[in-house]
């Protein structure tokens, strides 16, 4: 069978990577990987990614990280005499427009979102008749299953996907998939989403918000107790309860109730813990931030940043949260595009680590004055056109090396 420009004929015994683990129900890794809290898989509890996204902190962390990485330009570089020089590459167009329905920003945002929410990103490579990669498409992780052959070779079973150009269910070799995975504590081919640690916090926050929503739908009135002067049957109690809920709660709260036969309504007071909902929501948001390694102040979920400058804040955010994701993406692209060892992809971090204007201009001035940056290099970083003679480095004439000064001193004493 020919697909993606390749002739595929796999006739091997393949085993799912999660079989035989003896860690969860049906000897599967998946209950452990998808559990939202400790012991959740024993109780049959899981949290779906789309459910977790309903929590604002999860949505903020995932969308922030994905958009910040997705907006970074990609460039190819080549190693020359000890440094990496920019390279015009045949894959420049592929990175710019990876498929018919996405640009670079959209592809990388989906790539990172899949990794954060599911622990794995599967990117399908589509080739032309010459075997050259012409398109990249991020697949739904739920439609992909890693397999291992008897000889240790890795394959991926894909479900049909019209958008990705997969007409039927098929098994393909690992070389046709770029598999970027997160933390892998259980199996090297299966990454774990931060939701494995943040799922309980997200569920707790959603429960708090749902409870608050029900409370306010009831006119901000707590529940209460209907008491009768004598003994009543269960049927009568149920009838009175249903009548009260249907006529005096929800959107009918606040209406006048007429009580007879000695009935009396006593409203329950709001407990002290209800007044701590804001604190609990802040805690769950900060717990989610810990799992995603996002500084809480970055999404407005904690105290102000402990840094005074923009550069320091961006650097802390990059080193704590984004660096590992970015470097894994770069290495995955290098391997997936089969780049030689003297070539690599780089995400341009200038936009991410951009300093404030005053600090940035002072750094340029110091670098140009120090003789290790040409004026046009600084102008290029500021999207300014080059100037004549600006491609050379300059150094003030009065600067001399100590060896040269000592040599002059020796020559003077000799004379």
Secondary structure, DSSP 8 states (H G I E B T S, - for coil): -EETTEE----S-EEETTTT--SSGGG-SHHHHT-SSTTTTTTT----HHHHTTSHHHHHHHHHHHHHHHTS-EEEEEEETTEEEEE--TTHHHHHS-BTTB-HHHHHHHHHHHHHHHSEEEEEEEE-TTS-EEEEEEE-GGGEEEEEETTS-EEEEE--BTTTTB-S-EEEEGGGEEEEE-EEEEETTEEE-THHHHHHHHHHHHHHHHHHHHHHHTTT---EEEE-SS---HHHHHHHHHHHHHHHSGGGTT------TT-EEEE----GGGGGHHHHHHHHHHHHHHHHT--GGGGTSSS--S-SSHHHHHHHHIIIIIHHHHHHHHHHHHHHTT--TTEEEEE--TTTT---HHHHHHHHHHHHHTTSS-HHHHHHHTT----TTTTS----TT---HHHHHHHHHHHHH-
